[in-house]
Amino acid sequence: MDVVLVSRNGMVKRTSVDEFRTQGRGGVGVAAMGLGEGDAVVGAAALGAAQSVMVVTAGGTAIRFAAAELSQMGRGARGVRGIRLKEGDRVVGVLAL
């Protein structure tokens, strides 16, 4: 099982669930993705190898990725450019299919 993470600026990556440790009471969280200035994680989805993810922008563009197409990266990695955004556009949603 893998986690697919998508940032507001269109960066996408797939990380194994095994790389995330469980948090106890009072934990402050676990960094899941390296982010650039002004970027944020928009969505995350737990996927098997046969599933896919759809990324939607504020401008109405939607792109579908098969989970197997995405390279597997570590938690600290920034990811790869999943979608080229027009000026002023941003990713607003992620849907697991």
Buried (B, 14 or more C-beta within 10 A) or exposed (E): EBBBBBBBBBBBBBBEEEBEEEEEEEEEEEEBBBBEEEBEBBBBBEBEEEBBBBBBBBEEBEBEBEBBEBEEBEBEBBBEEBBEBEEEBBBBEBEBE
